[in-house]
Amino acid sequence: MPFCDLRVWQQAMKLTVKVYRSTASFPKHEVYGLSQQMRRAAVSVPSNIAEGKGHRSDRELSRFLFHARGSLLELQTQVMIARELQYLPEANAKDLLEHAAEVARSLNALINSVREKVA
C-alpha cells in the first residue's frame, strides 16, 4: 500500500491511537458526544491521506490532503474543549496538541510539495 510509506500517514495513525486511548476515560455521558467527535476527526486524518494517495492525480491528492488538514484542525479544537472541560489532564492534552502540530507540519509540507506539481 503506497500510503503506508508516507511519514505523515504514519504520524496521523499514531495520533489516532492516542486519541482513542485518551477518550476512553471520558465521562460516560460523552460516549456519543465529544469523545465520538474526536475519534471521528482523528480517524479522518489518515483516512483522507490514504484515500488521496489512492487517486491517480496530484489534484485529487491535494484535495484529500486539505480534507485531512481540516479534520486535524477540528481535532485540535476538540482537544482544547476537552481540556477546558477537564476531561483530559493538562499533560495529556498538551501531548495530543504537540503530536497534532507535528502532523500539521508534515501535512503542510506534503500539501506544498503536491501543489507545486499541480501548478
C-alpha positions in Angstrom: 0.0 0.0 0.0 1.7 3.2 -1.2 0.2 5.4 1.5 1.7 3.4 4.3 5.2 4.7 3.4 4.1 8.3 3.9 5.6 9.7 7.2 2.6 11.9 7.6 0.2 9.0 7.4 2.3 7.1 10.0 2.2 10.1 12.3 -1.5 10.5 11.9 -2.1 6.8 12.7 -0.1 7.2 15.9 -2.2 10.3 16.8 -5.4 8.4 16.1 -4.4 5.7 18.5 -3.5 8.3 21.2 -6.9 9.9 20.7 -8.7 6.6 21.1 -6.8 5.8 24.3 -7.3 9.3 25.7 -11.0 9.4 25.1 -11.6 6.0 26.7 -11.6 7.7 30.1 -14.1 10.4 29.2 -17.3 10.5 31.2 -20.0 8.0 30.1 -22.3 10.8 29.1 -19.8 11.8 26.4 -19.8 8.4 24.7 -21.8 9.8 21.8 -20.7 13.4 22.2 -17.2 14.9 22.3 -15.3 11.6 22.5 -17.0 10.3 19.4 -16.4 13.5 17.5 -12.7 13.5 18.5 -12.4 9.9 17.3 -14.1 10.6 14.0 -11.9 13.6 13.4 -8.7 11.7 14.3 -9.6 8.7 12.0 -10.4 11.1 9.2 -6.9 12.4 9.0 -5.0 9.2 8.0 -8.1 8.0 6.1 -8.1 11.1 3.8 -4.4 10.9 3.3 -4.8 7.2 2.2 -7.8 8.0 0.0 -6.0 10.9 -1.7 -2.9 8.8 -2.3 -5.1 6.2 -3.9 -6.3 8.6 -6.6 -4.3 8.9 -9.8 -3.9 12.7 -9.9 -2.0 15.1 -7.8 -5.0 17.4 -7.9 -7.2 14.8 -6.2 -4.4 14.0 -3.7 -4.2 17.7 -2.9 -8.0 17.9 -2.3 -7.9 15.0 0.1 -4.9 16.4 1.9 -6.9 19.6 2.5 -9.7 17.5 3.9 -7.2 15.8 6.2 -5.9 19.2 7.4 -9.4 20.3 8.1 -10.1 17.3 10.2 -6.8 17.8 12.1 -7.8 21.4 12.9 -11.2 20.1 14.1 -9.4 17.6 16.3 -7.1 20.3 17.8 -10.2 22.4 18.7 -11.9 19.4 20.3 -8.8 18.6 22.3 -8.8 22.2 23.6 -12.5 21.8 24.5 -11.9 18.5 26.3 -9.1 20.2 28.2 -11.3 23.1 29.3 -14.0 20.7 30.4 -11.3 18.8 32.4 -12.0 15.5 30.5 -8.3 15.5 29.6 -5.5 16.1 32.1 -3.3 19.1 31.0 -0.3 16.8 30.2 -2.4 14.5 28.0 -3.9 17.5 26.1 -0.5 19.0 25.7 0.8 15.7 24.3 -2.1 15.4 21.8 -1.7 19.0 20.7 2.0 18.7 20.2 1.6 15.5 18.2 -1.2 17.2 16.1 1.2 20.1 15.4 3.8 17.7 14.2 1.3 16.0 11.9 0.2 19.5 10.7 3.8 20.5 9.8 4.3 17.3 7.8 0.9 17.6 6.2 1.5 21.2 5.2 4.9 20.2 3.7 3.2 17.5 1.6 0.5 19.8 0.5 3.0 22.4 -0.6 5.0 19.7 -2.5 1.9 18.4 -4.3 0.7 21.9 -5.1 4.0 22.7 -6.8 3.5 19.7 -9.1 -0.1 20.8 -9.9 0.8 24.4 -10.6 
